[in-house]
Amino acid sequence: RECMGVNDRAQLAEAVKVLQERIIRRHQLAGVTFIDPQNTCVGCGVSIGRDTVVYPGNVLEGETRIGENCTIYPGSRIKNSVVGNGATIESSVVCGSVVGDGANVGPFAHLRPGTDVGESCRIGNFVEVKKSRIGRASKVSHLTYVGDGIIGEGCNIGCGVVFVNYDGSQKHTTVVED
């Protein structure tokens, strides 16, 4: 296994499997639970905190940092993001974003680059957030698009809200205060 050759796609898959086993084992020895390690993909630059549970079907890649006591439910992709302690991600895409302590994301949410979800927030079903800051304890519950926005603390953005942030030539910031 130390000096296996990679001359075709089958051998490449075998080498990737060996590396994945090593990466996941390192996390397991540090106190991370993987429900089904063979069906989870973790990149070498990913850090995961103690007592976090990672379900199968997840892809954790890039320079991702996941805190302690988190739950990453099946079907999520997290890339180059920070997930705070006690957060939950459910069947969602999180790229280039920050998810605060105790926040809940998903199912089927998409956090695009530049998104900062505050502590104890709720980003619900079929929500897309791009380059926005969501204040502590705010909720963006379902079927909503927030782009280039600043949402204060304790806000509730209801179903079907769309931040219309583009006028055809420029992007504009929408602000919702506490």
Disulfide bonds with the S-S distance in Angstrom:
none
